Amino acid sequence: MNVTRLTPKVRALQTILRRNLGASTVLLKTSDPIQQLFVDKIQEYSKKSKATGGKLVDMTPDVEKQLQQELDKVARQYGGGPGVDMTKFPTFTFQDPKIDPLN
């Protein structure tokens, strides 16, 4: 009689342990070589980015020239040019419209 009462509890305990084991395997540090390579590349890029001071990483003079040309082209398209600070927020001046009197 005790065995019949104990059997559902044992099955429930087995189910709980199986679920907990499945959930806790995510927490284990598995060595996935692709994931480790990805993390290594991110860390390497971070070091290079800090070393360049915020500029593009591994920039050649040709790439730098192309970047400057594109920045100049965008500045001309949006009202920039020599001596215009494109990082400054524009100032707007609004004038009241002239209204004719109602006489």
Contacts in CASP RR format, 6 or more apart in sequence:
PFRMAT RR
TARGET T0000
AUTHOR 0000-0000-0000
METHOD contacts of the structure
MODEL  1
MNVTRLTPKVRALQTILRRNLGASTVLLKTSDPIQQLFVDKIQEYSKKSK
ATGGKLVDMTPDVEKQLQQELDKVARQYGGGPGVDMTKFPTFTFQDPKID
PLN
45 57 0 8 1.000
48 57 0 8 1.000
48 58 0 8 1.000
49 57 0 8 1.000
52 59 0 8 1.000
56 63 0 8 1.000
56 64 0 8 1.000
56 67 0 8 1.000
59 67 0 8 1.000
72 81 0 8 1.000
75 81 0 8 1.000
75 84 0 8 1.000
75 86 0 8 1.000
78 86 0 8 1.000
80 86 0 8 1.000
END
